[in-house]
Amino acid sequence: MAESHTNVEDPSLVGRISVFDKNGKFLRHIGKTGAGPGEFRTPHGLAFDSQGRLIVADRHNHRVQVLTKDGKFIAEYPEFSRGSGLAIDKNDTIYVADSESTARVHPGWLRAFASAA
């Protein structure tokens, strides 16, 4: 479960992913609030690819991050902008919907749908 859907200027902002077992028992957190690798500012969309990697639309950091199942940082893709949702097909192509970019909140970017293999 992605946690963080508040004003990113709020000093008490929480940006992390909580992991639960199939019965709903809390297991651990992945990440923390911030802009570095494995850190989040409004993690919004979550999906696993065919290799078991966790793909995260990190909206306010204007990127998609790729992590191991346990939360270890692998890569980031800034070309996806302010991802609101994402999906991954059987070929591990990532599709990201950016419904938040505007001239005011992310100048130079348009609301769009993007993909990359």
Secondary structure, DSSP 8 states (H G I E B T S, - for coil): -EE--S-TT-TT---EEEEE-TTS-EEEEE-EESSSTTEESSEEEEEE-TTS-EEEEEGGGTEEEEE-TT--EEEEEGGG-S-SEEEE-TT--EEEEE----TTTSTT--SEEEEE-
